[in-house]
Amino acid sequence: MRWFFLAFIALLAAAGNAAIFESFSTSRIAAGLAFNLFVFSLLVIWRAAYFAEDQAKARLLILGHAMLTLAAGIGIVIIGTGVVLSSSCESLIFGNKNISQVALYFQSYGYCRELGLAVIIFGLFMAYPSLRLFIGIAPRFN
């Protein structure tokens, strides 16, 4: 089963990068960074789950989780930045979910930029613990 997951991660990376880098722009490069960080975090978690021993497993799982959270935070910041720059809540409206109803409400009053700023702040809030962990780890490797 472990090799199936590795093949799935490789297929996910290939398909995701092909979709993201269909055309080049600054936002797509940032999205590619977040997506590839996500894929790399899956690889680290996969390595920890199947091949690492006790102490190394714990360290790799913490590192993988921090990278996963950082990738999610970067992705949310990118979405919020798109909303702020376009002054449109269209990227937050999908289906009949709660976030769509909130986005429709904000759009009806013309507060899409403010909602985008709130989304950016939420993404930074999500990414902050991971960034702090990576900054704390960096002096240990010198």
PLY file of the C-alpha trace (Angstrom):
ply
format ascii 1.0
element vertex 142
property float x
property float y
property float z
element edge 141
property int vertex1
property int vertex2
end_header
0.00 0.00 0.00
2.91 2.35 0.68
3.96 2.42 -2.97
0.42 3.18 -4.06
0.50 6.34 -1.94
3.84 7.33 -3.42
2.49 6.86 -6.95
-0.59 8.90 -6.01
1.56 11.73 -4.65
3.67 11.72 -7.83
0.54 11.78 -10.01
-0.92 14.58 -7.90
2.30 16.59 -8.29
2.41 16.11 -12.06
-1.26 16.96 -12.62
-1.23 19.92 -10.23
1.91 21.47 -11.70
0.58 21.00 -15.23
-2.64 22.78 -14.27
-0.94 25.60 -12.36
1.82 26.32 -14.85
-0.41 26.22 -17.93
0.44 29.89 -18.28
2.95 31.91 -16.31
2.17 34.84 -14.03
3.30 36.04 -10.64
0.26 34.66 -8.87
0.72 31.28 -10.53
4.32 31.13 -9.35
3.16 31.80 -5.78
0.40 29.20 -6.17
2.98 26.75 -7.55
5.17 27.37 -4.51
2.27 26.66 -2.16
1.20 23.57 -4.11
4.70 22.11 -4.33
5.21 22.76 -0.61
1.99 20.82 -0.05
3.24 17.92 -2.19
6.61 17.94 -0.43
4.85 17.86 2.95
2.91 14.79 1.80
6.22 13.15 0.85
7.71 13.94 4.26
4.66 12.52 6.04
4.75 9.44 3.77
8.46 8.93 4.58
7.79 9.28 8.30
4.86 6.89 8.23
6.62 4.06 6.44
10.38 4.29 6.95
11.30 6.37 10.01
11.92 5.13 13.55
10.68 6.66 16.80
12.56 9.98 17.21
13.02 10.60 13.50
9.37 9.74 12.88
8.19 12.33 15.41
10.46 15.01 13.94
9.42 14.26 10.38
5.73 14.28 11.28
6.09 17.66 12.98
7.99 19.00 9.98
5.43 17.58 7.53
2.53 19.06 9.48
4.24 22.46 9.67
4.85 22.41 5.91
1.24 21.39 5.27
-0.07 24.23 7.43
2.32 26.71 5.80
1.16 25.63 2.33
-2.48 26.07 3.36
-1.75 29.50 4.80
0.08 30.61 1.65
-2.80 29.34 -0.48
-5.37 31.22 1.57
-3.27 34.41 1.39
-3.13 34.01 -2.41
-6.92 33.66 -2.60
-7.39 36.73 -0.39
-4.93 38.72 -2.47
-6.88 37.82 -5.60
-10.08 39.04 -3.99
-8.47 42.33 -2.90
-6.87 43.01 -6.27
-9.98 42.20 -8.30
-12.48 43.81 -5.88
-14.73 40.86 -6.62
-15.88 38.05 -4.38
-16.29 35.62 -7.30
-13.39 33.39 -6.23
-15.08 32.81 -2.86
-18.53 31.98 -4.29
-18.98 28.30 -5.01
-21.97 26.06 -4.46
-24.30 26.62 -1.53
-21.73 26.61 1.29
-21.56 28.97 4.24
-18.53 30.85 2.92
-20.40 31.44 -0.34
-23.32 32.96 1.52
-20.94 35.24 3.44
-19.21 36.24 0.20
-22.56 36.96 -1.47
-23.56 39.10 1.51
-20.32 41.10 1.37
-20.58 41.42 -2.41
-24.13 42.79 -2.17
-22.83 45.64 0.00
-19.63 46.18 -1.97
-17.23 45.05 0.76
-15.23 42.50 -1.23
-11.89 44.19 -0.53
-12.53 44.08 3.19
-13.48 40.42 2.97
-10.28 39.79 0.99
-8.26 41.50 3.71
-9.95 39.28 6.30
-9.06 36.21 4.24
-5.42 37.40 4.00
-5.28 37.91 7.77
-6.72 34.42 8.31
-4.08 32.94 5.97
-1.30 34.76 7.80
-2.77 33.55 11.09
-2.62 29.97 9.76
0.92 30.29 8.43
2.39 32.07 11.48
3.02 29.00 13.71
4.75 27.18 10.86
6.93 30.16 10.04
7.83 30.48 13.69
8.76 26.80 13.83
10.97 27.07 10.73
12.67 30.21 12.07
13.31 28.40 15.36
14.75 25.34 13.58
17.08 27.33 11.30
19.75 28.16 13.95
20.02 24.47 14.90
21.28 23.55 11.42
24.18 26.04 11.47
0 1
1 2
2 3
3 4
4 5
5 6
6 7
7 8
8 9
9 10
10 11
11 12
12 13
13 14
14 15
15 16
16 17
17 18
18 19
19 20
20 21
21 22
22 23
23 24
24 25
25 26
26 27
27 28
28 29
29 30
30 31
31 32
32 33
33 34
34 35
35 36
36 37
37 38
38 39
39 40
40 41
41 42
42 43
43 44
44 45
45 46
46 47
47 48
48 49
49 50
50 51
51 52
52 53
53 54
54 55
55 56
56 57
57 58
58 59
59 60
60 61
61 62
62 63
63 64
64 65
65 66
66 67
67 68
68 69
69 70
70 71
71 72
72 73
73 74
74 75
75 76
76 77
77 78
78 79
79 80
80 81
81 82
82 83
83 84
84 85
85 86
86 87
87 88
88 89
89 90
90 91
91 92
92 93
93 94
94 95
95 96
96 97
97 98
98 99
99 100
100 101
101 102
102 103
103 104
104 105
105 106
106 107
107 108
108 109
109 110
110 111
111 112
112 113
113 114
114 115
115 116
116 117
117 118
118 119
119 120
120 121
121 122
122 123
123 124
124 125
125 126
126 127
127 128
128 129
129 130
130 131
131 132
132 133
133 134
134 135
135 136
136 137
137 138
138 139
139 140
140 141
